[in-house]
Amino acid sequence: MKTARHTAVTAVVVALTVSACGAPAPSGTDPTANRKLADGKTFTYAVGSDPGTLDPALTVLSIAGEIGRYLYDGLLNVDDKGQPEAGLAAQWEATTTTASFTLRKGITCPDGSPLTATDVAANINFIGDPANKSPIAGNTVQVGTKAVADDAAGTVKVTSGAPDAFLLRNAGNVPIVCAKGLADRKTLAKGENGTGMFTVSEIVPNDHYTLTRRKDYNWGPGTFDPGQKGLPDKVVIRVVPNMTTVTNLLLSGELNAAQVIGPDQQRLRARGLFHADTTVAFGELWFNQAPGRFGADQAMRRALVQALDLAPVAKVLTRDAGAPVRGLITMEPLACTGDSATGHIPGFDLAAAKAAFEAAGWKPGPDGIRTKDGKRLALTAIYGTQIGATMTPAAELMQRGWKEAGVDVTLKGLDSPATSQTLFATGDWDLSMAPVSLNLPSQLIPFVSGNRPPEGTNFAHIDNPRYDALVAKAASQVGAAGCPDWLAAETALFERQDVAQFANSVLPTFGNKARFEISNTFLQPSSIRMYA
């Protein structure tokens, strides 16, 4: 059975990620079909940029979460039907306000010390304490959440700081670190003191991360068997920003796996390489609504969307291989099925966009760029460079559309750490093309409501009363019972142009001399099987 450990990071495909549960079936011709499983191998995997800190409670970068999957386990895993199964916990139960977990026996830290219920509770309390300013607070753990441990019984009882429809999955989602890491979080930044299948043995920033499998690890997802053949002894995660280089390394066998975006996929498909796929949000447009910013005016946000013919932009971005846009939550199994997007995102209407700018006092200047009170209509748009070769031409196509409407947009391509710094620290942006990928509707809340950076993660400074009211109602209902309200809340964001979503994409992770499953948009470490 395929399993998925929920990760609680933002998930931008490019910058943030809160990842999905479940793993689509692998596809492609399997070149390992007639080969034997091999022990003692090194699994080499490529990522697009350096992750920065690996402290799982202090990062929302998808690449940090990707590496963190090897280092930190959660209390629960989720199978491909969205049902919970054992992780660090053997038993569990929850309502919308309380949850309890009973730990598996024999879980140890890399130094051999036992993982205690007190350690687990401290992980949850760190995130729930607003003084620690964890960027995942309000995402997997509500602000004000308290956890109480009973070490003798091996139990942890969690009281949520606010009603949470998905409390079991969210609390079970928290990446758990050991006591030494809690005492010295600088060690966590280097990926040390984890509860996962691997430990860090070497880090060369912007080049590679070498991980070694723990031989005592036997608490993997569900019925994981640590004695099965084909598990790698080591993992080397290489930082390789260029997709063509990644493709060449895959074809030569120097890489065993990598997610490949863009036209280089065709070379890999032509060679019949195995691949496992996942659907992610790929094309989104966010507006900086901070006081004094152009995007603070809804009429101007709407005009900026209407100025763009987003259909050809989506084709460029996805190489005409996009998936339908039906809502902000893209990854299966979906907690709520339905369509919150169709009919609620403005279509291309250049005349209406120009009229809105005119009505707001922005008049065309001699060069066609609009001015008001002697100030040019000049904005800065950021996008993630690691999303692949299609992002730059897609951004340039949007830039041309805005120029036609009289808006001078400067593009800035940023890697993951720089995107995070810009969105959550400096705030020096007007438009962001960095999509946020999520697996539960509740995980969107801190990114579109509540505290702004640096106190919170509401990076676009959104204030949408209808959204807030609907999610408060939805959060009081357990699981799928609140889905109509969750979907209506997303619609409220689209209707106010707090976000414009225009493209999803099916992203393949290709493999050579290895098989694996993708869950939460990330490669599942316990699923890796190496071949001779």
Secondary structure as GFF3:
##gff-version 3
##sequence-region A 1 532
A	DSSP	beta_strand	3	4	.	.	.	ID=ss1
A	DSSP	beta_strand	16	17	.	.	.	ID=ss2
A	DSSP	beta_strand	42	47	.	.	.	ID=ss3
A	DSSP	alpha_helix	62	71	.	.	.	ID=ss4
A	DSSP	beta_strand	76	79	.	.	.	ID=ss5
A	DSSP	beta_strand	84	86	.	.	.	ID=ss6
A	DSSP	beta_strand	89	94	.	.	.	ID=ss7
A	DSSP	beta_strand	98	103	.	.	.	ID=ss8
A	DSSP	alpha_helix	117	128	.	.	.	ID=ss9
A	DSSP	three_ten_helix	130	132	.	.	.	ID=ss10
A	DSSP	beta_strand	146	150	.	.	.	ID=ss11
A	DSSP	beta_strand	155	159	.	.	.	ID=ss12
A	DSSP	alpha_helix	167	173	.	.	.	ID=ss13
A	DSSP	alpha_helix	179	183	.	.	.	ID=ss14
A	DSSP	alpha_helix	185	189	.	.	.	ID=ss15
A	DSSP	beta_strand	198	204	.	.	.	ID=ss16
A	DSSP	beta_strand	208	213	.	.	.	ID=ss17
A	DSSP	beta_strand	234	239	.	.	.	ID=ss18
A	DSSP	alpha_helix	243	252	.	.	.	ID=ss19
A	DSSP	beta_strand	257	259	.	.	.	ID=ss20
A	DSSP	alpha_helix	265	270	.	.	.	ID=ss21
A	DSSP	beta_strand	274	287	.	.	.	ID=ss22
A	DSSP	three_ten_helix	294	296	.	.	.	ID=ss23
A	DSSP	alpha_helix	298	306	.	.	.	ID=ss24
A	DSSP	alpha_helix	310	318	.	.	.	ID=ss25
A	DSSP	beta_strand	322	323	.	.	.	ID=ss26
A	DSSP	alpha_helix	350	359	.	.	.	ID=ss27
A	DSSP	beta_strand	363	364	.	.	.	ID=ss28
A	DSSP	beta_strand	370	372	.	.	.	ID=ss29
A	DSSP	beta_strand	375	376	.	.	.	ID=ss30
A	DSSP	beta_strand	378	384	.	.	.	ID=ss31
A	DSSP	three_ten_helix	385	387	.	.	.	ID=ss32
A	DSSP	alpha_helix	391	404	.	.	.	ID=ss33
A	DSSP	beta_strand	408	414	.	.	.	ID=ss34
A	DSSP	alpha_helix	416	421	.	.	.	ID=ss35
A	DSSP	pi_helix	422	426	.	.	.	ID=ss36
A	DSSP	beta_strand	431	432	.	.	.	ID=ss37
A	DSSP	beta_strand	436	437	.	.	.	ID=ss38
A	DSSP	three_ten_helix	441	444	.	.	.	ID=ss39
A	DSSP	alpha_helix	445	448	.	.	.	ID=ss40
A	DSSP	alpha_helix	465	475	.	.	.	ID=ss41
A	DSSP	three_ten_helix	479	482	.	.	.	ID=ss42
A	DSSP	alpha_helix	483	495	.	.	.	ID=ss43
A	DSSP	beta_strand	499	511	.	.	.	ID=ss44
A	DSSP	beta_strand	514	515	.	.	.	ID=ss45
A	DSSP	beta_strand	518	519	.	.	.	ID=ss46
A	DSSP	beta_strand	522	523	.	.	.	ID=ss47
A	DSSP	three_ten_helix	525	527	.	.	.	ID=ss48
A	DSSP	beta_strand	529	530	.	.	.	ID=ss49
###
